[in-house]
C-alpha cells in the first residue's frame, strides 16, 4: 500500500522567504499523547519570519513552520476530544520543536488542542487564536481590566495583535492612542476604535503626563523610549518583536523610572486549556460583531513565499492567514 502524503510549506534552511518550499510529505502517524489535525487554515506570524531567518537557535531545519492553526481532528488519542471536533492550537513549540500549521495536516500534542464550536469561516477563525490571546494576555499583564480607566498607548498598532488590542481596550472604555509608520493605515486604526492615531512616537498633547499604560509591540528598538514616555508609576508591557528580541545597551536602574513597571507577556502562557476559555469568548464576541477579526488577506499554501514577503514589507493591516 502506498504511503499517504500531504502538501506542506517546508523551511529548508535559514534565509529569506524563498527558503519556504512546497513539498509532499508523509501524513504523520498518530502516537500516544498526540492527535492528527486536518488543517483548515493557519495564522501567519512575525515570529515565524524570525525563525525562518535563523533567529530561533533551538530550531533545526528542515521544519514546517506555523505556531498556530485551526482545523478538524481526524485521528484522536484523547477520549475527551472525539474525531470530528473543531479545534484550535497555539504555540507550545509548534513550528519550532515539531512541525506546525503550514501544512494540510499537523500532528499536535493533545495538551495544545482547544475544542471550539463556531460558525465563523475557517480563515476568520484562524485570524483569532494567537492574535487575540496575545492581545488579551498583554492587557492582563498591564493590569488592565474591563473596569480600568486611563490612557493606553499601543505601539505597532497595525500589527494583528495591535488591532486586536485596540478592539478589546476600546470595548473596555480606555482612551487609546495608536502608532503606525504609514499614513495609509490611519483610517483602519480609527475604525478599530483608536481615539488618537500617530505616525511617530508622540503622544497626544492632552496627555501631558504621558499614558498610564504602554503596550509595545515594536519591541527591542522602542522599549527604552516607551519607558521614557509612560507616566511616572505607569506600566509598560513588551509583547512584540517587530524590531527583534534583544534590547541593546539596556541599563534597568537608569532606564526604568522609579515606580514605573516593565513587564512582558508570552503567548505560551495561554496555550492549550489555559487559553481555551478566553478564545471561546473571543470567538463569541467576533460572531456577535463586538470584536473585529482584523483579517487583512488570505493566501493559498502555494503562495506562502509571497505571504512572507507581504508581511515583511509591512503591507498588512491586521492578520494574514494561509489556507492549505
Secondary structure, DSSP 8 states (H G I E B T S, - for coil): ----EEEEEEE-SSSSGGGEEEEEEE-----TTEEEEEEEEEEE-HHHHHHHTT--TT--SSEE--SEEEEEEEE-S-TTS-TT-EEEEE-TTBTTTB--SSBSEEEEEGGGEEE----S-HHHHHTTHHHHHHHHHHHHHHT--TT--SEEEEETTTBHHHHHHHHHHHHHT-EEEEE-S-GGGHHHHHHHT-SEEESSS---TT-TT--SEEEESS-TTTHHHHHHHS-TT-EEEE---TT-S--TT--HHHHS-TT-EEEE--GGGG-THHHHHHHHHHHHHHHTTSS---EEEEEEGGGHHHHHHHHHTT--SBEEEEE-
